[in-house]
Amino acid sequence: MLALGAAAHFFYEWSGNNFFVGMFSPVNESVWEHMKLAFFPMLLFSFAANLFLKKDYPGAASSALCGALLSTALIPVIFYTYSGVLGYNSLLPDILTFVFSVLTGVLTFFCLCKSGAAETFFPALFTSAAVLAVLFFIFTFFPPEICLFQEACA
């Protein structure tokens, strides 16, 4: 997921700014667009977890969705916290934010998958992930004029 997320940073540019690719990978340097780097690979992992693990771990999909949502939410929280404290943002902390967020999401998946604790929340987790995906699609091309959606806004 780390490798796919890191590579996804360049997919839009490599595709010649393809509209469809832009729905799933960053189209600019805003924090919102970089949240896609965690969300979509983790979402793909959720589908794979459900497909391959649901027999032995019935809560695999729920656990993976929980990890996906958590890792996605951590990116703006950590970014705005560190950049607010320092007064600027920098590439190394940005990369470490992404790595920490994804690893936290994966660890959350493993912990919840073993316990099965997330299974009862599947409808809420699925709905939240679906709504977030739709918001990514909409706000990629029609971003609100707030800092989260603007480039170079810390």
N, C-alpha and C positions, 0 to 999 in steps of 0.2 A: 504494500500500500504506500509505503514511503517512496519507493521508486516510481510507481505509477503517478502519484501525486506530484512528485518533483518534475517528471517528464511532462505532465499535463500543463505545467506552467507555460510550455512552449507550443502546445498543440495548435492553438488558434493562429499564431503567427506562421507556423509551419504549413498550416492548411490554406494559406493565402487569405486569411480572415474569413473563413467559411462560416456562415450563419449558424449551421447546425453544430459545428464544433464549438463555437462560442457559447452555446447553451450549456456546455459541460466543462469548459475550461476558461480560465481568465481571459478577458478581452482587454483589460487594463490593469493598472497597479493599485486599484482600490482594495481595501480590506475585504469588502464584500466579495469581490471576484476571487480573492485568495482563499476564501472560505470554501470555495468549490474544490480546491486541491485536497481537502480532507473529506468533504461530503461525498462526492461522487465515487471515488475509489472505495470508501467505506460502504456506500450503498451497494456497489457491485459485490463487495465482500458479503454483505447481508444476504443477497440473493444466492450466492454460492454456499454460504453457511446453511441456509434453509434447504438447498438442494442436496447437499452432501452430508449434513450432520443431523438433520431433523429426526432421523430414526433413533439415534443414540442420545441426542440432546434435543428434546422437543422445543426448548426455548432458545435455540440457536439464532433464529431470525430475530426474535425480540431482543436478544442480547446484543446482536450485531447492530441493530437499529439504534439501540441505546448508546452504544459506542460511537456510532456515526454522528448522532446528534450532539453528544458530549464533545467529541473532538472538534466538530464544527463550531460549537459555541465557545470553546476555549480560545480559538484564534483571536477574535476581537477582544475578548476579556484580557488575555495576556498582552496583546499588542498595545491596547490603549493604556493598560496599567504601566508597562515598562516605558513606553514612550512618554507618558505623562510624568513619570518620575524623573526620567532623564531629560525631558524637554526636546527630544529628537528621536528618530528611529534610525536603525542601522541594519544592514544586510545580515550580519551574523545572528543578532537576536531574533530577527524575523525568521531565519531558517530554523533556529533552535525552538522558536514558538511552534512552527509547523511540526517539527519532529516530536516535541513533547506532546502536542495535542493529539497526533495520530497514535503515538505509543500509549497514551492514556486511554484513548478509545479502544485500542486492541486489548489492553489489560482489562478494561471494563468488560469487554466481550468475554474474555476467558473466565473472569470471576463470576459473572452473571450466568454464563452458559453452564458452568459446573453446578451452580446452585439452583438454576431454573427459576430464579426469583423474578425475572422480567417477563415471563410467559403471560401472566395475567394482564400485563399492560400492552400486549401486542396491538390491539385496536388503536390505542392512543399513540403509540410509537409509530405505527404505520401511517396514521393520519398526519402526525406531525412531520414525518419525513416526506410524505407526498405534498403537503402544503409548502414545505421548505423548497422542494424541487421546483414546484410551480413558481414560487417567488424568485428563485434563481433565474428561471427562464424569462420571467417578466422584467425583473429589475436589471437584468443584464443589458437589455436594450432600451429600457425606460426607467433609468435610475432616479430615485428621489434626490432632491438637492440637499442632502445632509452629508456629513463628513464620512460616514461609513461607506458611502457609494462613490466618493470622489478620490481621485488620485492625489498623492502627496498631501494628505490631510491627517495629521497626527494630533 
